[in-house]
Structure formats: C-alpha cells, structure tokens
Amino acid sequence: MALILELAVQGAQMMLVLLLAPLLTGFVRKVKARLLRRQGPPLIQPYRDLLRLMRKEVVLADNASWLFRVIPYLIFAATWVAAALVPTFATGLKFSWTADLIAIVALLGSARFFLALAAMDVGTSFGGIGASREVMIASLAEPAMLLIVFSLALVAGATQLSTVAAFMGSPQVGLRVSLGMSLIALVMVAIAENARVPVDNPATHLELTMIHEAMVLEYSGRHLAMIDFAAFLKLLLYVSLISCVFVPWGLVTAGAGPWSYVLGVVFYICKLAASGVLLALFETAIAKMRVFRVPDFLGAALMLALLGTLLLFVSRSL
C-alpha cells in the first residue's frame, strides 16, 4: 500500500507539471498585457493553441528526413522528464534519487541538440540562423549552469535536488555571497534558455532577431504542438528549479499526510504566480538587446557563477 501511495504522489507531480506549464505561460502573457493596459488573451489560451495544433494536419517538406518527424517527440519527452524530476511540492519522492542537477542539465542539453539538428535538417536559411544562434547561446549558458551546479554542490554537499532543498531550507545556510551570485546567474541563464526578453522576444517573428522561432518555422500540426508544449515545460522547469533551490519553503517531505501534500501544492502555485508576475514586470520594463550583445549578457552570468564557485573555494581554504 505504501508503494502504491508513493507511486501515486510521483505520478501526481508528473501530471501537475503538465497541467500547470501552459497555465504559467498564459499567466505571464496576461500580466504583461495588463501592465501594457491591454486586455490580453485568456489564461487558458495556451491550452486552446495546443488543442488547435493537435487537430491540424502536419505539413512536411519534401526533403525532411525521419529525424524531422521524430525529434519533436524526443524534445517533449526529454523536457517533461527533466521538469518532472525537479521537486515541486514534495521532496524525497519515489524517483527523487534521479533528480540530479547534472542529469537535468544533460536532458536539457540533449533537447537543445535535437532542436538545432531538426532546424538544419530541412536546409532553410531561417533554420540555420536559429540553430547557429542557439548553439552560440548554449556555449555560454551550459558552462554557467554547470558552475552554478558546482556552487550548490559545494554548499550542500550533493547535486541531488531533494538533498539540496533540505539543506537550503535549514538554518545552517545563512547569508552567503556565493549563493546570491549563483541565484542571479541562474536567473540570467533561465531568461536566455527560455528565449525571453531581453535575449529574445517570443511574441515576434522578425528574422533578424528571432532565435527559437526561427528553428521551428518549418513545423506544423502536432509536431509544433509538441515543441510549444516543451517550451512551456522548460519555463516551468526553471521557475521550479529556482523555487526548489533558493525558495524551498513549503516543500513537503515524503510520507506526509494528504492534506500536507495539498498545502504543498498551494505553496507551489503561489510561487509560480509570484515568479510569473516578476517575469512579466521584468519583460515589460526592459527592452530587447541586440543579438550581438547576448554573449555579453551570458558572459556576465558565467563570471558570476565562476566568482561564486571561487569564493567557496577560497572561504573553505581559510
């Protein structure tokens, strides 16, 4: 009976990220529209868009290979697994031993590789431009992400997220400059990885500036729905990761009662709402930067993560 309950809670977390990912994107769009004094689309518009795309017929280029057809499902599966590994409302679940920060970075890197490969498969100019820009961003974002992981591992003594969340929620952490640098670097990496302002604008299709949209222009129907769903899950993943590591309050330990899990879900939804408001405020208050300024933006994140790691090494040697 205990095993069934553990599997049910783990399955509930996997379904929760699926249900809330489009809602988070819709909430950010709604808040941005209200800040601009517009009515904006309804909160459930992302769900409607996904259903509409699932009903449409898939249009494929004549020279598209089998990889072009398979990659959307691989991207969705890898992103969903990575998002489901991050503790949302509870820690120490049945598969929590797989929730390793390095494994999550590897899953996201695999999804990015497949997306860039699919963008170049058809041979269009837009796909090549988007893939080259995505790889340029990845060359700086992934080292910064790994340095953030190393900083957290030096502080918590592990890369397993349940262990990190338990340590970060304990009073022995205190105020650390290295953790503040890691938080800022993680937010910058999250903005770049999700193609948000100021790195990219997901609401436009300007060929001189777009990155993510250029790679998926040739997709349609259910294939495009899978890629859009993966983008929703990726945004939820980074918000959940920041909440789990740096705002671990409200996380329930495994074996708690049903009402404790419900309370944990309520805390998690409140964190998502607060993060959505902050993201909308940031994107409304700042302008998009030029593409050639993106390396400077991610370079700053890389330097912050590196300085945070070096500070930990220096403080331990004193």
C-alpha positions as CSV (number, residue, x, y, z in Angstrom):
1,M,0.0,0.0,0.0
2,A,2.8,2.4,0.8
3,L,4.4,1.7,-2.6
4,I,1.2,2.5,-4.4
5,L,0.9,5.7,-2.5
6,E,4.4,6.7,-3.3
7,L,3.9,6.0,-7.0
8,A,0.6,7.9,-6.9
9,V,2.3,11.0,-5.5
10,Q,5.1,10.7,-8.0
11,G,2.6,10.4,-10.8
12,A,0.7,13.4,-9.4
13,Q,3.8,15.5,-9.6
14,M,4.4,14.4,-13.3
15,M,0.8,15.3,-14.2
16,L,1.0,18.6,-12.2
17,V,3.8,20.0,-14.3
18,L,2.0,19.0,-17.5
19,L,-1.2,20.8,-16.3
20,L,0.5,23.9,-15.0
21,A,3.1,24.6,-17.7
22,P,0.7,26.1,-20.3
23,L,-1.1,28.0,-17.5
24,L,2.1,29.6,-16.3
25,T,2.8,30.9,-19.9
26,G,-0.8,32.1,-20.2
27,F,-0.5,33.9,-16.8
28,V,2.7,35.7,-17.8
29,R,1.1,36.8,-21.1
30,K,-2.0,38.1,-19.2
31,V,0.1,40.0,-16.7
32,K,2.2,41.6,-19.4
33,A,-0.9,42.6,-21.3
34,R,-2.5,44.2,-18.2
35,L,0.7,46.1,-17.5
36,L,0.5,47.5,-21.0
37,R,-3.2,48.5,-20.4
38,R,-4.5,45.8,-22.8
39,Q,-7.0,43.1,-22.0
40,G,-4.8,40.3,-23.3
41,P,-5.6,36.7,-24.1
42,P,-7.4,34.5,-21.6
43,L,-5.3,32.3,-19.2
44,I,-6.4,29.1,-21.0
45,Q,-5.3,30.4,-24.4
46,P,-2.1,28.2,-24.5
47,Y,-4.3,25.1,-23.9
48,R,-6.5,26.2,-26.8
49,D,-3.5,26.7,-29.0
50,L,-2.2,23.2,-28.3
51,L,-5.5,21.6,-29.0
52,R,-5.9,23.6,-32.2
53,L,-2.4,22.5,-33.4
54,M,-3.1,18.8,-32.5
55,R,-6.2,18.9,-34.7
56,K,-4.3,20.4,-37.7
57,E,-2.7,18.3,-40.4
58,V,1.1,18.1,-40.5
59,V,2.8,19.7,-43.5
60,L,6.3,18.3,-44.2
61,A,8.9,19.5,-46.6
62,D,9.9,17.1,-49.4
63,N,13.4,16.8,-48.2
64,A,12.6,16.3,-44.5
65,S,14.1,13.1,-43.1
66,W,12.7,10.8,-40.4
67,L,14.6,12.8,-37.8
68,F,12.5,15.8,-38.5
69,R,9.4,13.8,-37.7
70,V,10.8,12.1,-34.5
71,I,12.6,15.0,-32.9
72,P,9.5,16.9,-31.6
73,Y,8.5,13.9,-29.5
74,L,12.1,13.4,-28.3
75,I,12.3,17.1,-27.2
76,F,9.0,16.9,-25.4
77,A,9.9,13.7,-23.6
78,A,13.3,14.9,-22.5
79,T,11.9,18.3,-21.3
80,W,9.0,16.6,-19.5
81,V,11.3,14.1,-17.7
82,A,13.6,17.0,-16.7
83,A,10.7,19.1,-15.4
84,A,9.2,16.1,-13.5
85,L,12.5,15.4,-11.8
86,V,12.5,18.9,-10.1
87,P,10.7,18.7,-6.7
88,T,7.6,20.9,-7.0
89,F,5.5,20.4,-3.8
90,A,7.3,17.5,-2.2
91,T,10.8,16.1,-1.7
92,G,12.0,12.6,-1.3
93,L,9.5,11.0,-3.7
94,K,9.9,7.6,-5.2
95,F,12.1,8.7,-8.1
96,S,13.8,11.5,-6.2
97,W,17.2,9.7,-6.5
98,T,17.1,10.5,-10.2
99,A,16.5,14.2,-9.6
100,D,20.2,15.2,-10.0
101,L,21.2,18.6,-11.3
102,I,23.7,17.2,-13.7
103,A,21.2,14.9,-15.1
104,I,18.7,17.7,-15.6
105,V,21.4,19.8,-17.4
106,A,22.2,16.8,-19.6
107,L,18.5,16.3,-20.5
108,L,18.1,20.0,-21.4
109,G,21.3,19.9,-23.5
110,S,20.0,16.8,-25.4
111,A,16.7,18.6,-26.2
112,R,18.6,21.6,-27.4
113,F,20.9,19.5,-29.6
114,F,17.9,17.7,-31.2
115,L,16.1,21.0,-31.8
116,A,19.2,22.5,-33.5
117,L,19.6,19.3,-35.6
118,A,15.9,19.5,-36.7
119,A,16.3,23.2,-37.6
120,M,19.2,22.3,-40.0
121,D,17.5,19.1,-41.4
122,V,15.3,20.8,-44.0
123,G,18.1,23.2,-45.1
124,T,16.3,26.5,-44.9
125,S,18.2,29.8,-44.1
126,F,16.0,30.6,-41.1
127,G,16.6,27.2,-39.6
128,G,20.4,27.6,-40.0
129,I,20.4,31.1,-38.5
130,G,18.3,29.9,-35.5
131,A,20.4,26.8,-34.9
132,S,23.7,28.8,-35.0
133,R,22.3,31.4,-32.6
134,E,21.0,28.6,-30.3
135,V,24.4,26.9,-30.2
136,M,26.1,30.3,-29.5
137,I,23.8,30.8,-26.5
138,A,24.4,27.2,-25.4
139,S,28.2,27.6,-25.5
140,L,27.9,30.1,-22.7
141,A,24.7,29.1,-20.9
142,E,25.8,25.5,-20.3
143,P,29.1,26.3,-18.6
144,A,27.4,28.9,-16.5
145,M,24.8,26.3,-15.5
146,L,27.4,23.7,-14.6
147,L,29.3,26.3,-12.4
148,I,26.0,27.0,-10.6
149,V,25.6,23.3,-10.0
150,F,29.2,23.1,-8.7
151,S,28.5,26.1,-6.3
152,L,25.4,24.4,-4.9
153,A,27.2,21.1,-4.6
154,L,30.0,22.7,-2.6
155,V,27.4,24.3,-0.3
156,A,25.0,21.4,0.1
157,G,27.5,18.6,-0.4
158,A,25.3,16.9,-3.1
159,T,23.8,17.5,-6.5
160,Q,20.6,15.6,-5.7
161,L,17.8,18.2,-5.6
162,S,15.9,16.8,-2.5
163,T,19.2,17.0,-0.5
164,V,19.9,20.5,-1.8
165,A,16.4,21.7,-1.0
166,A,16.6,20.2,2.5
167,F,19.9,21.8,3.2
168,M,18.9,25.2,1.7
169,G,15.8,25.2,4.0
170,S,17.8,24.6,7.1
171,P,19.1,27.4,9.3
172,Q,22.7,26.5,8.8
173,V,22.9,28.0,5.4
174,G,22.8,31.7,6.4
175,L,23.5,34.5,4.0
176,R,26.2,33.7,1.5
177,V,27.5,36.0,-1.3
178,S,28.3,32.9,-3.4
179,L,24.7,31.8,-3.3
180,G,23.5,35.3,-4.2
181,M,25.8,35.2,-7.3
182,S,24.5,31.8,-8.2
183,L,20.9,33.0,-8.0
184,I,21.5,35.9,-10.2
185,A,23.4,33.8,-12.7
186,L,20.7,31.1,-12.7
187,V,18.0,33.8,-13.4
188,M,20.1,35.1,-16.3
189,V,20.6,31.6,-17.7
190,A,16.9,30.9,-17.3
191,I,16.0,34.0,-19.3
192,A,18.4,33.0,-22.1
193,E,17.4,29.4,-22.2
194,N,13.7,30.2,-22.5
195,A,14.3,32.8,-25.2
196,R,12.7,35.6,-23.1
197,V,13.3,39.4,-23.2
198,P,16.0,40.8,-23.4
199,V,17.6,37.8,-25.2
200,D,14.7,37.0,-27.5
201,N,11.1,38.0,-27.9
202,P,8.8,35.0,-28.1
203,A,5.9,37.2,-29.4
204,T,7.7,38.3,-32.7
205,H,8.8,36.6,-35.9
206,L,11.5,39.1,-37.0
207,E,14.1,37.2,-38.9
208,L,16.9,39.5,-37.8
209,T,16.3,38.9,-34.1
210,M,14.4,35.6,-33.5
211,I,16.2,32.5,-32.2
212,H,13.8,29.9,-31.0
213,E,11.0,30.8,-33.5
214,A,13.5,30.5,-36.4
215,M,14.2,26.9,-35.6
216,V,10.5,25.8,-35.6
217,L,9.2,27.7,-38.6
218,E,9.0,24.6,-40.7
219,Y,7.0,22.7,-38.1
220,S,3.2,22.5,-38.1
221,G,0.3,20.5,-36.6
222,R,1.0,18.1,-33.7
223,H,4.8,18.4,-34.2
224,L,4.6,22.1,-33.5
225,A,2.3,21.4,-30.6
226,M,4.9,19.1,-29.0
227,I,7.6,21.8,-29.4
228,D,5.4,24.5,-28.0
229,F,4.5,22.2,-25.1
230,A,8.2,21.5,-24.4
231,A,8.8,25.3,-24.4
232,F,6.1,25.7,-21.7
233,L,7.6,22.9,-19.7
234,K,11.0,24.4,-19.9
235,L,9.9,27.7,-18.5
236,L,8.1,25.9,-15.7
237,L,11.3,23.8,-15.1
238,Y,13.5,26.8,-14.5
239,V,10.9,28.5,-12.2
240,S,10.5,25.3,-10.3
241,L,14.3,24.9,-10.0
242,I,14.8,28.4,-8.7
243,S,11.9,27.9,-6.2
244,C,13.2,24.5,-5.1
245,V,16.8,25.6,-4.5
246,F,16.5,29.2,-3.4
247,V,12.9,29.4,-2.1
248,P,12.5,25.9,-0.6
249,W,9.7,26.9,1.9
250,G,6.5,24.9,1.6
251,L,8.1,21.7,0.3
252,V,6.6,18.6,2.0
253,T,8.7,15.7,2.9
254,A,7.9,12.2,1.7
255,G,5.4,10.3,3.8
256,A,3.3,13.3,4.9
257,G,-0.4,13.2,5.0
258,P,-2.7,14.0,2.1
259,W,-3.5,17.5,3.5
260,S,0.2,18.3,3.7
261,Y,0.6,17.4,0.0
262,V,-2.4,19.7,-0.8
263,L,-0.8,22.5,1.2
264,G,2.5,21.9,-0.7
265,V,0.7,22.2,-4.0
266,V,-0.9,25.5,-2.8
267,F,2.5,26.9,-1.9
268,Y,3.9,25.8,-5.2
269,I,1.2,27.5,-7.2
270,C,1.8,30.7,-5.2
271,K,5.5,30.5,-6.0
272,L,4.6,30.1,-9.7
273,A,2.2,33.1,-9.6
274,A,4.8,35.3,-7.9
275,S,7.5,34.2,-10.4
276,G,5.1,34.9,-13.3
277,V,4.4,38.4,-12.0
278,L,8.1,39.2,-11.6
279,L,8.9,37.9,-15.1
280,A,6.2,40.0,-16.6
281,L,7.4,43.1,-14.8
282,F,10.9,42.5,-15.9
283,E,10.0,41.9,-19.6
284,T,7.8,45.0,-19.6
285,A,10.4,47.3,-18.0
286,I,13.3,46.2,-20.2
287,A,13.9,46.3,-24.0
288,K,15.3,43.5,-26.1
289,M,19.0,43.7,-26.7
290,R,20.8,43.1,-30.0
291,V,21.8,39.6,-30.8
292,F,25.5,40.5,-30.6
293,R,25.0,41.7,-27.1
294,V,23.8,38.3,-25.9
295,P,27.3,36.9,-25.4
296,D,28.0,39.8,-23.0
297,F,24.8,39.1,-21.1
298,L,25.6,35.4,-20.7
299,G,29.3,36.1,-20.1
300,A,28.2,38.1,-17.1
301,A,26.2,35.1,-15.9
302,L,29.3,32.9,-16.4
303,M,31.5,35.2,-14.5
304,L,29.0,35.5,-11.6
305,A,28.8,31.7,-11.4
306,L,32.6,31.4,-11.6
307,L,33.2,34.0,-8.9
308,G,30.6,32.3,-6.7
309,T,32.5,29.0,-7.1
310,L,35.9,30.6,-6.4
311,L,34.6,32.3,-3.3
312,L,33.5,29.0,-1.9
313,F,36.9,27.5,-2.6
314,V,38.7,30.5,-1.0
315,S,36.4,30.5,2.0
316,R,37.0,26.8,2.6
317,S,40.8,27.2,2.4
318,L,40.9,29.9,5.0
